Amino acid sequence: MSNKKRYGIAILVLLVFFLSIWAFYPSGQPHNGRAQAMGGFQAVTDSDKGGYNEYLKSYSADDRPSQVIRVEGESFAATVGEGFEVADQPEGLSGKAVMTPDAGSISWNVPVEQAGLYNIRIHYYPMEGKSSAIERKLTINDEQPFSGAEDLLFDRLWGNRDAGIQRDDRGNDLRPRQIEQPAWQLKSFMDSEGYYAEPYLFHFDKGVQKLTLTASREPMAIDYIELYQDQAVKSYADIKKDYEAEGLKPAKDQYMMIQAEDAVLKSSPTLYPLSDKSSPSVIPYDVSKIRVNAIGGVNWKLPGQWLEWDVDVQEDGLYQIALKRKQDQLRGVYSTRSLMIDGEYPFKEMKQIPFNFDMDWKMDVMGGDEPYLFHLTKGKHKLRLSVSLGEIAPLLQTIESSVLQLNEIYRKILIITSNSPDPYRDYQLEKRIPEMTEVFKTQAATIKSVADYLEQSTGEQSDKVAVLHTMVNQLEEMAAKPETVAKRLAAFKINVGGLGTWILNVRVQPLTLDYLVVSSPEAKLPRASATFFQKVKHELGGLVASYTEDYDSIGNTKQSGKSITVWITTGRDQAQVLKSMIDESFTPESNISVKLRLVPANILLPATLADEGPDVAMQIGEDVPVNYAMRKAAADLSVFPDFKEVASRFNESALVPYEFSKGTYALPEQQTFPMLFYRKDVLAELGLTPPKTWQEVYNMISVLQKHNMEFWLPIDDVKNNANLTPNATFSMMLYQNNGKFYRDDDKKSALDSDISMEVFKKWTQFYTNYKFPLIADFPNRFRTGEMPIGIADYTTYNNLAVMAPEIKGLWDFTMVPGTEMPDGTVNHEVASHTTAVMMLENAKDKDASWEFMKWWTSKETQIAYGREMEGLLGEAARYPTANIEALEELPWPVKDYQNLESQWQWVEGIPQVPGGYFTGRHLDNAFRKVVNGNENPREALSDYLLYINDEIAIKRKEFKLPN
């Protein structure tokens, strides 16, 4: 082969190679910190009845008076409730303020000389409470102006407890604990959802107007309330002219790097510093040890959350600001922030700073290729970055409005077709629901406009846009062929649910920061991403560390004084929080060191059999302690002299599953129980109210089913029924009728009683006579409104509060339906489910283990752990503690806690007995034999009672217990 030919082939190979590299690593988007977003999208909110948009339109002709009207907090006109008092010079204030509790309302008379639209701001101090944001409802002249005024939020201030980062005895950084750092703050009344970036405007008539704040959550001190006009912020072009007019020059030779994890203040305890090991370019970095080196991430995502840093400027001048950031969560959508310096926006463009998606770290200069310049004087300044929805806000409002309208149409279709329509029948829906096709056409066009805007503004297609296009295609096809709607109903429901999930995904705006740079405009900025060789070294080092580092042990492992081993089976986050609390309070106070290990849930039994188990096992199921006690493997806690005092921390019902043979073998950690959830809007449409008795449930079933809606009663998943607990509905009906599960000192099942048989019959009739669903995704059907009422574990509240933002304010929960007793009272008893902490019989130091269990279940520890977990993982992780006093101190809204407390008074525990695992299993078998096999209820239950009693007798004989 000639040299020319070889040369040509080599060039061709190199060309193909570089083209393939280019294909896999396309040129990134410009790293300018500014997405090329289009001009304002106008929200389409046809369902905004009673909302802020409608309110503004009705007063669009109003003046905007320039007068500032101040009302002193202590000059209130009236209060409702107790705990309101005037304090002189509270918390360093020069003057008086009114202290307002977490319940009740307070009113002021506001003299208004000129009618018009006013902004409102409040000077407040967050009093000690339950560590959550302060929430208030505003009314003017006893009327709520619009829906958003019912949940005005006011931040608490949080910061790192320690000035520096602490390390454990293995060289790993410990995540700094977040503590409240309260101070007086001035806050405008704004939209807590982040849909409106500007402060709310309120209409006031001329004359004396009554302004009332009603507490929903947390106490606050109020210095004053002002009616004022929020001033427009100048654009950068105008600010630049001001710079030139004042003769301001860029600073020279200035460079300040601020580590993002050193934020001095935060709006939420969830904004704790993070450890990022994704790249060796982060500062600080270690290949094997944990280093706290970033902040934000998926925790810094909700509108209104902010971080604040101190910057010490050495000389006056104009500076550029850059961020080393990573936005690797929102493909196809940008994450938005706003920047304030010393409490003010420098210019209009800083209200919306978009950050595009990129899997790697990027260096973004504010302003991009022509950096914005910020005027900073010599001295300390405060930089605050806040989560903003920016140009995403009108898109979210539009889709949220579409979801509500499509769900409404879905419910109308459901009334006619049921949720299992006949595919061969023409329901003539376009005639029976005349507006249906028009709604489909309108919403298709509306959703398409959102999808088009996103594609053009981000310059790419993604899964975020695909969801919208899928919905648009289906709506267009159903509008063109309405006779196919019934066949498509299941897919339609799924796609509308997809829109709800889209809202949830797009509303969050995560962003991770490594550091900020404030510098002279000519300063050279550091490289953000790691080099190829740094990445190779990082990956190889991580591989070696996986063999040398102990990732199962959490925190300090050195022993001091007495020592115990504790196993925990939940996540690493929970384990780290617990270990931090142990090292900070338990070990110093007791001189007992704790080796905490994170282990799989199924390892406890084999480890105990091999005598390799722990001293204490945490967060275990309620069936475990008695099973271990029968085998002499669990320690009896009732022998400790202070046991009764410790047991008084809990409801008696929480201890029932751990009592056996006159001993108690565990302490409850968590206790959950059922509550009745209902959609206020849907029930109002149907003319229904939440039922207080089972008779009222029977009365409402016909109304619901007439509209093809359903009532949900909980049914356990039977994929693995080996450890099924007795069904929640059967248990509550049994207890409400004074029934019980076991008799003769727990030697036999009591389900053969007439009460049990009658309750079992009534329970199965819900499914045989009334055709209740056996399987359903209750939270999702609750969202759509097709299952507007149901009984579920009270922790469902947390999921709905976080996962269903589109129905916020449209639902509530209350006590379960009860059974009316002969004396006219109503019995609302329910059975609870618990998790426990257990001491093993072979614990080496039982006294030390008991000290740990007492500390862990104490009010103070449970409150601290609950607040830490909610701070760490958000509202969805609210801790369902079994400690009575601790639950009261967790950040529940006052009204919701009162509902919980009312139901808690009626909670009963289900005993655990030898062979008791057959009770739940065969109760479910008998139930399914009746529902699926049309068996007589009494005969079905009687047949399975033989198995239950036989198993109890066998187990009692096996463990040499009297029969």
N, C-alpha and C positions, 0 to 999 in steps of 0.2 A: 504493500500500500504506500502511495506517495506521501511525502511529508505534508504537501498541500491538503491532501484528503484528510490526513490525521488532524491537521490543524483545524480544518473546517468542522470535523466531527466534535473536536474538543470545545470549540466555540459554541456549537449547537447544544452540547450537553450542559455547558455552563449557563447558557441562556435559559434552557428549560429549568435548571436548578433554581436560578434566581427568580424566574417567573412563579415557580411553585412556592418559594419562600414568600413572595409578595402576595400570593393568593391566600396563604394561611395567615399572614400578618399584614393585613391591609393598613394603609395609612390611617392613623387615628384621626379623630375629630380635633379641631383646633383647641389647644389647651388654653383657652382664654377666659375661663370662668363665666362665660356668657353663652348660653344656648341661643341659637338664632331663632328665638320665638317670634311668632307673628303678633300683630296688633290684636288688642283685646277681643276675645270671644265673648259674646253676649249670652248669659245663661238663659235657658228656656225652662221656666218653672211654672207650668200651668197648674200644678197642684199646690201652689204656695199659699193656700187659703190660711189666713191668720198669720202669715210669715212676714219677715222684715221687708221683702220687696214690695208686697202689697201695701204694707204700712207706709213706706216711703212714697209710693205713688199717690196715696190718698192725701198726703201733705206736701206734694211736690211744689205747690205754689207758696208755701210758707216762707217767711223771712228767716234770715240767720242772724239774729241780733248779736252785736259785739259785746254786750254787757256780760261781765262775769258775776254770777250770783253765788255767794258762799253761804252755806248753812252750817253752823258749828254742830258737831256731833252731840254735845251735851245739852243743846237746846231742843231736844226732841219733844214732840207734842203728845205722843202716846206710845205705850208698849203693850204687847199681849204676851203673857208668859212670865216666868220668873228668871232672875239672874241678871237683869239689866241694872247697871250702876255707873255713876259718874266717878271718875278717878282724877286726882290732881297730879299733874306732871308724871304720867305713867311712862315707864321705859325711856326716860330721858327727854320726853316731850316738854316743851315750855308752854304749859297751859293745861287745859282740861280735855278729857276725852270720855266717851261713853264705852263701857265694856259690854259687848253683846254676846250672849251664849250661843250654843249650837242648835237652839230651838227657839220658837217664838218669833215675833215681829216687832219692828220699831218704825215709827212714822215721824216725819218732820213736816212742818208747814213752810212752803217755799214761796216767798213773795216775788211774783213775776210781773215786771212792769210792761214788758212788750212780748206779745205772743209770738211763737215761732218755733223753729227746730234748734235744739241745743244738744251738745255732747255733755256727758256727765262723767266726772272723775271723783275718786274717793282717796283720802289720805288715811291709811289704815295700818294696823300692826297685827300680825298673825299671833294670837294668843296660843298658849300651849294647848294642844288638842290631841288628835289621833294621827298626826303626821300626813294628812291628805290635804289637797287643795281646799280652800274655803269656797263654799257655794251659797249663793243667795238668789232669791227671786225678787224682781222689782215690779211694783205696781204703782200707777199714777192715778190718784183719785179712786183707789180701790179697784182699778181695772188693769189687767195685764196688757200692755200695748201691743205685743206681738209674741210669737212662740219662743223666740230666742231669749227673751227677757226672763224666762223662768229658770235658767241655769247660767248665771253669771259667775265666772270663776276668778278667784284671786289667789295668786301664788304664795307659797311659802318660800323661803330662801334656804338653800342647802349648800354645804361645802364639805371638804375633807376634814375629818376629825383631827388628823395629824398633819403637821407641816411637811414632813417628808414621807417617802414610801418605806414602810417597814418590810423586813424579810424574815422568813422562817429559818429554822436551824439547818435547812438543806440548801439555803441560798436562793430560794424563790421569792420574788416580790409578792407581798400580800395586798389584796385589793383594799384600798383605803375605805374605812367605814364612813358613811355619809351622816352628818348630823345637821340639825336645823340651826341656822344662824339668823334668828329673827331680827328685823329692823323695820322702821317706818318706811312705807312705800306709797307712791302716788300712782294710781292705776285708773285708766279710763275704762268705762263699761264697754266691753267688746264681745264679739262672737266667740264663744268657747270652742266652736267647731272649726274655726279658721276660714270659713267661707267668705267673710267680709274682712278685708285687711284694715279698713278704717274704723275708728270707734263708732259705735251705734249713735244714731241721731234720734232724739225723743221730742215729740210735740208737747209743748206746754201752752195752755191758754193764759190770757191775762188775768191777774189776780192771785189770790193765795191758793196754791196747789198742794195737795197732799202727796208726799213721796214716801213709799213704804218699802222696807227691805225685810223679807222673810227668810229666816235661816233654814237651809236644807242640810248643811254639814259644817261643822267646825266653828269655834268661837273667833271673834275678831274685835279689836278695839278700833273705834272710829274717831278721828280727830275732826275732820270736816268733809262735807260733800259740796262739790262745785258744779254749777251749770256754766259751760264755757263754749267757745268755738275752737275746734282743732284747726291749726293753721296749715295751709298747703305747703309742701316742701318744694324748693326750687329744683330745676333740672341741673344736670352737670354742666351743660352749656352755659347756663346763667351763673352758676357758681364759679366757673372758669373765668368769666368776665369779671366777677368780683375779685378773684385772685389778682388779675391783671391790674384792676383799678387800685387795689391796695398795695401793689408792688410786692406781692409774696413770691418768693423764689424757692426752688427745690432744695431740700437739705443736701449737704455734701458729706460723703464718707460715713454714712450712718447705716448700721445693720443690727437689728434686734431680732433674735429668734426666740419665740415663746413656745415652750412645749405645751401642746394642747391639753395633755393630761393634768397640767397645773392650773386649770380653770379655778378661779377663786370663788365663784358663786354659780349655782345652778337652780333651775326652777323645779327640779324633781330629784328625789333620791335615786331614781333609775339611771341618772346620768353620771354614773361612777366611771373612773378611769378603767381602761381595758388593757388586755394583753393581746397584741397582734403578732402572730408568728408566720404570717403569710409571705413576708418578704424580709430579706436581710437589710433592706434599706431603711427600716424604721429605726427611730432613735428613742431610747436606748435599745440595744439588741443583744441577745445571747442565744447561741444555737440550741442549748439544751434546757436552760433555766427559764422560768417564767419571769418576764419583764413587763412592768406596767409602762406602756409606751404610746397609748392612743386614747381617744375618747369618742363617744358618740355611737356609731354603728347602728344596729337595729333598735337600740334603746332610744336614740335621739331621732324620733320620727314623727311625733304627734304635733299638730299645729299649736303654736304658742310656747312649746318647750324652748328654753334658751340656755346658753352657756356664756359666761363672762370672764374676761381675762384683764389683768392689770398690765399696762405697758408704760415703762418709765422712759420718757423721751428726753434726750440730752440737749437738744437745741431746737428752737423754733424753725418751722419750714414746711415744705410740701413733701409728703411721703407716699410711697406706694405700699399696698398691702397685698400679700400673697398667702395662699393656703396650700399646704401639702395635704391632699385629700384623696379618699377612695369612695366611689359611688358604684358599688358592684351588685346592687340589689334591684334597681328599677331599670330594666332594659325597655327601651321604647318610651320612657317617660323620664323627665328630669326631676331631680331633687332640688328644692328651692329653699333659700335662706334669705333673711334680711339682716342688715348690719346697722347697728347703732353705736355711736361713739359718744360717751358721756351722756347717755340718755336721749340722744337726738339722732335722727337720720341725717347724714352729711349732705345727701342730695337724693332726688327722687329715685334714681336708678338703684339705690341700695335697698329699696323696699322689696325688690325681687331679684335674687341672684341665682340663676339656674345652674345646676351642675349635671352634666351629661353622664350617661352610663359608661363605665370603663372598669374592667376587671383589675387593672393595675393601679398603683399609686400615681397621681398626677400633681404637678405644680400649677396652680391656677393663680394668675395675677388678676386682681380686680380691674376690669376694663380691657383685658386682652392685649392685643398688639400695641394699642395706644393706652397705656395704663391710666386709670383714674388716679388723680392726686388728691390726697387728704391733708388738710391743714391741721397740724398738731403743734401746740405750744409746748415749751419746755415744762417738764413735770409729769405727774402720773395721769394716765387716761384709762378709761374703761371701755373695752371693746366687747360688744354683746352680739352674738349671732343667734338668731331665733329661727325656728322652723316656720316656714310660711307656705301656704298652698300656692301662692302666686297665681300664675295664669291657669293652673290646674283647677282652681276653686270653681269657676263657672262651669267647667266640664263636669265636675263632680255634682254640682247642684243640678245640672241638666239630667245626668244619668239617674240621680236619686229621684228626681221628679218622674222620670220615665218608669223606673221600677215601681213606684207607688201606683201609677196609672195602669201599667201592665198587670200588676197584681190584682188591681180592682177588676179589670176585664176578665182575668183568669177566674176570679171568684164568681163572676156573673156566668161565665161559661160552665163552671163547675156545678152551679145550681141546676143547670139544664141537663148536662151530660153525665154527671157524677165523675169520680176520678178514674173510672174504668169504662169509658164510652164504648158503645157498640161500633166497631169499625165499618159495618155494612149499613149503618143507618144514617140518613141525612137529617140532621137536627134542625136544619134551616136557621142556623144561628144568626145569619145576616139579617133575617127578618125579626127574630125574637130579641136580638140585641142590635138595634139599628145603628148605634154609634160604633160598633165593633170594627168594621173595615176602615172607617175614618181614623179611629185611634191607631190601628195598625199602620196606616199610611203615614200619619203624622209622626208617630214615634220612630218609624223606619227612617224618615228624613232627618229627624232630630238626632238620632243616634249616629247616623251616617255623617252628619256634619261634625260631630265630636271626633269620630274616627279619622275623617279627612284632616281636621285641624291638627290632631296629634301626629299624623304621618308627615304633614308639611312642616310642623314646627320642630320635630325631632330629626327629620330627614331619614327615617327608617321605619320599616314594618317590624312588628314584634307580636308576642303573645298577647300584650295588652290591647292591641288593635284587633287582633284576630277574633277575640271574644265579641267585640262590637260588630264586626262584619258578619259573624255567624248569626247574631240576633237580627241584624238588618235583613239578611237574606231570607230568614224564616218569616219575618213580618211582611216583607214584600210578597212572598209566595202565598202567605195566608190571606193577604188583602186581595190578591188576584184570584185566588181559588178558595173562597170562604167555606166551601163544602168539605175541604180537607182539614179544617181546623180541629175537629174532634179527633181525627187520627193522629194529629201532631201534638195533642195536648201534653203528653208526657215530655216530649222534647222541648215544647214551649216552656213548661215549668222549669226544666233543667237550665235552659238558656237564660230565663229571667233570674234564676238563682245564680247563674254565672255573672250576671250584671251586678248582683249584690256583692259577690266576691270581688269583682273588679273594683267597686267602690272602696272596699276594704283594703285592697292591695295598693291602689293608686293614692289613697288618702294618706298612707304612711310615706314619709319622706326621709329615709335613712341616709346618713352621711357620716363617714369616719374621718377624723382629723389626726394627723401626726404632729404637726406644728404649724405656727403662724410666723410669717416674716414681715416685719415693718422696717422698711429700708429706704435709702435714697433711690431715686428712679434709675440711676445708672448701675446700681449694685447687681453683681452676678448672683443668681439664685442657685442653690444646690440641686443636683440631679435627684429626681423623685423616685425613679424606678431603679432596681438593682441591675448590675451588669450580668452578663451570661456566666462569668466565672464565680461571681458572688452567689448566684442561684445554685450552681453546681455544688459549691462548698456548703451552702445552707442545707440542701437536700441530703447530702452524704452525712453531714453532722447530725441531722435529725434521725437518720437511719441508725447511726451508732448509739445515739441517746436513747432510742427505744429499747435497747438492750441493757443500758446502764442505769437509767433513771427509774425510780419507784413511783409509778403514776397512780397506784392504788391508795397509798397513804396520803392523807390530807394534812397540810400544815406541819407544825412542829411534831417531831417524833421522839425527842429526848424525854427521859423519865425523870421526874422529881418527886421525892417522897413516895407516897402510895401511887399505884398505877393500875388502870383498868383498860380493857380493850372493848371498843364499841363498834358494832357493825351497823351500817345504814345501807338501805337497798334502793333509795331513790336516786335522783340525778346528782351530778358533780356540783352544780350550783348550790343545791340544798346542803350538800356535804361541806362545801367551803364556807357557807354562811354559818353553819353549826360549829365548825372547827374554830372559826374566828371568834365566835361567842364563848366557846369553851376556853380558849387561850386568854381571852380578855377578862372574863369574870369568874368562871367556875374554878379553873386551876389556881389563880392567885388567891382566891378566898378559901379554898378547901385544901390546898397543897396536894391535890390528887391530879396526876397527869392522865390524859386520855389519849389512847392511840385509836384514832378514828379511821376505819377502813370502809371504802365503797365497794360493795360486793353484789353479785347477782342474787335475786330473791330466792332462787332454788338451791342455794349452797348451804343454807343454815342447817338443814336436817343431816346431810352427810357429814358436815364438819362436826356437828354435835355428837353423832355416833362414833366418829373417830377421835373424840375428845380433843378436837382442834378448834372448837367453837369459841365465840366471844364470851365476855362476862355479861354484856347487855346487848340485846338486839332491838333495833328501833324500826318504827313504821312497818310493822308486820300485821297481817290480816287477823281479824277477830277470832278465827277458828284455830289459830296456832297455839295460843297459851294453854288452853284446856287440854288439847291433844298432847302437848309436851308434859303437862302436869300429870296426866294419867300414867305417863311413862317415867315419872319421877325425874323429868329433865328440866322442869321449870321451878323456880324458887317461890315459896309461899310468902307473899309480901305482908300478909296480915300479922305475921309474927313480930314485925318491927313495932316498937312501942308507940311511935308517932303515926302509925298507919291511918288511924281514923281521922286525924287532923289533915293528912294529905288527901284522903278519899273525899273529904268535904269540898274539895276544889271542883268536883264534878257532879253532874246530875247522877242520881242513883242508877238511872237507866244505862249510863255509860259503863258502869262497872259490872253489870249483870253478865255479859258474855265471858267475863274472866273469873267468875266465881265457880268453885268446884270443891265439893267435899269439905265445906266449912272454911275454905281458904280462898285467897284472891291471888291470881298468878300474873297479873299485868296491870299497868295503869294506862288509861285511854289517852291518846294524843289528839286524834281528830274524831269528831262525831258529826255525822250528817243525817239528814232526815228529809222526808218529802214535803213539798209545799205546792200550792195550787197556783199555776201561772195562767194569766189570761190577757187577751188583747182587748184593751179598753175600747178602741175604735170599732172593731168588728162586733163586739157584743152590743155596743150602743146602736149600731145599724140594725141589729136583729131584735132590739128591744129587750135584751137580757141583762141580768146582773150576775156577779159571781155567786155560785150556790154555797149556802152555809150548811146544808144537810144533803144526805144522799137522795132524799125525796125530791129536792130541788134539782138534783142532777138528772133524775128520771124525767122531770118535767121539761128540762131544757133539751134533752136528747132529741125529741121529735122536731123541735124548732131547728136545731143544728142540721139534722139529717134531711129535713125538708129543703135546706139550702145546700145539700151535699157536703156539709162540713162535719168534722169529727171531734170527739172528745178523746183525749189520750189518757190511758191508764198504763203505768209502767209494766213492761214484760221483759224479763231478763233474756239475754242471748243464750241459746242452748247449745252453742257449738262445743262448749266444754261444761257440762252440767255436774261434774264431779263435786264441785264445791259451791253449788248454788245455795244462796240464802233464801229463806222463804220469801215469796213474792210480797212486794211492798203493799200492794192493794189488798191482798188477802190478809196480811198482817194487821193493817190498820182497821179493817172491818172486823177482824176477830177481836182485837183489843177493845174496839169501841162497843162491842157487845158483851164485854166482860169474859171473853174466852181466854184460853191460854194454850201453849204448845205442849207442855208436859205436865204429868200428874204423878202422884205417889212418890214424892221426893225425886222427881226427874227419872223414875225407873220405867215409865211408859209414856207413850204419846197420848196427849189429851185431845187429839183431832177426831176421836170417835164420839165426842159429846154431841148432843143435839145442836148446841150453839155452833160448833165448828161445821157440822154438816150443812146447816142452814146458810152460814156465811159462804161456804164453798159453793153452794148452789147459786147464791146471788152473784158471786164473783164470776162464775162461768156463764151466767145468763147475759152478762154484758157482751159476751162474744157469740153466744148461740142465738139469743133473741134480738139483741141490738146491733150485732155485727160490728163490734169495735175492732179496729185493726190489731193484728198480732205483731206486725213489724212496721215500724215507721221511724223516720228521722224527725223526731219531734221538734228540735230547734229550727230546722229548715222549714218544716210545714207551719210552724208557729210564725216564722218570718213572712211567709206568703199569705197567711191568714186562713188557709184551708183547714187548719187545726188550731182554732183560736183559743182553746182552753185545754189544760191538761195538768196532770200531777207529775212532778219530777223532783229529783233531788235538788235541795236548795242551792247547790253550787252551780246549777244551770243559770242562775242569776248572773254569775260572773261571765259566763260564755256569751250570754245574750247582750250584756252591757258592752262587751268588747267587739263581738263578731256580728252584731246586727245594728249598726249605727243608723240605718234607714228607718227603723221603727222606734228610735229613742223617744221616750215620752208617750208612746202609744200602748205600753204594756205595764203590768204590775204583777205582784204576787201576794198571796195571803194564805190564811190557814186552810188546810184541806177540809173537804166536806165532812160533817160529823153525823153521828147517829143520835136522833132525839130519844131521850130517856123518858121513862114514865112520869117523872116529876117535872117534865118540860124543859130541863136543861139539855144541852147538846154536848156530846162527848166527841172530842176531836183527836183522840189518841192515835199515834203513829209509831211504827217501829224504827229504830235508828240503825245506822251502820257505823262501825268504829274501826280505827287502827290503833295499835298499842305499842308500848315499850315494855319489854320483858327481860327479867333477870334469869339467867340460866342457873340451874341447880349446882353446876360445877364451877360457878364463878369463884375465882381465887380469893377475892376480898369482897364479901357481900355487903359489908358496911359501906365501903367506898362506892360500890355499885348503887346502893340505895341512896346515897348522897347525890349521885349523879342523876338518878331518876327523879328525885325530889326537886332538884334544881331545874331539870328539863321541863317538868310539868307545872312549874310555878307560874304564877300570873305574870311576873316581870319578864321571865324568859320567853314565854309563849307570845306575849305582846311584841317583844323585840324581834323574835323570829318571824312572826307574822308580818310585821311592818317591813323587815328586811326583804322577805320574799316578794312582797308586793312591790317594794321599791326596785327590786332586782328584775322581776319578770312582768310587772304591770298588774292591772286590776284583775286580769283573768286568773292570777295565781293567789287570790285572796285566801288566806289560810283558815280552814274550818276547825278551829281549835275546840277541844272538848272542855277546856277550862272556862267555867261560867263567867268569872270576872274578866278574863282576858278577851273573850269575844266582844264584850261590851266596849272595850277600848280599841278594837280594830276599826278601820275607817269606813264603816257602813254609814250611809245617809240615815239620819235619825228615824224617819218614817219606816224605812226598810228594816232597820234593826228592831224596831218595835214589833213589826210583823213577825220577824224571826223569833223574838223572845216570847211572843204569844203562843207560837206553835211549840217552842221548846218545852213549855210547861206541860205539854201533853205527850212527851216522848217516852216510850217504853223500850227496854232492851229485850232481845231474844236470848234465852239461856243457851249455852253450849253444853251438850251432854255427850257421853260416850256413844258413838254411833249416830250422833245428831246430824251428821252430814247427809244421812239418808232422808231427813225430813224435807229439806228444800228440793232435793233431787226427785223424790217420789211425789211430792206435792205438784211439781211441774209435770211429771209423767201422768198423774191422774187428771190434771187440768187438760192436757193435750188429748187424752183419751176421750174426754167429754166433748171438747171443742172440735176435734178432727174426726173422732170415731162415733159421735152421737151416743156415747155411753150414758147411762143414768148416773148423775153426779154422786149420789150416796153410795151406789155400788162401786163406782170407780175409786172413790177415796177409801172405802172399806177394804177393797182388794189390796191397795198399796200400803194401808196401815199395817197389814200383816208383815210386810217386808221391813217397815220402819221399826216395829216392836221387836221383830226377830233380831235385827242388827243391834238394837240397843241392848238386848239380853246377851247376845254373843260378846259384845265388847265389854259389858260389865263382868261377864264370866272370865274373859281373857285377862282383865286387870284386877281380878279377885275382889270385885265390888259386890255388896249384897244385892240380890235380885228381889 
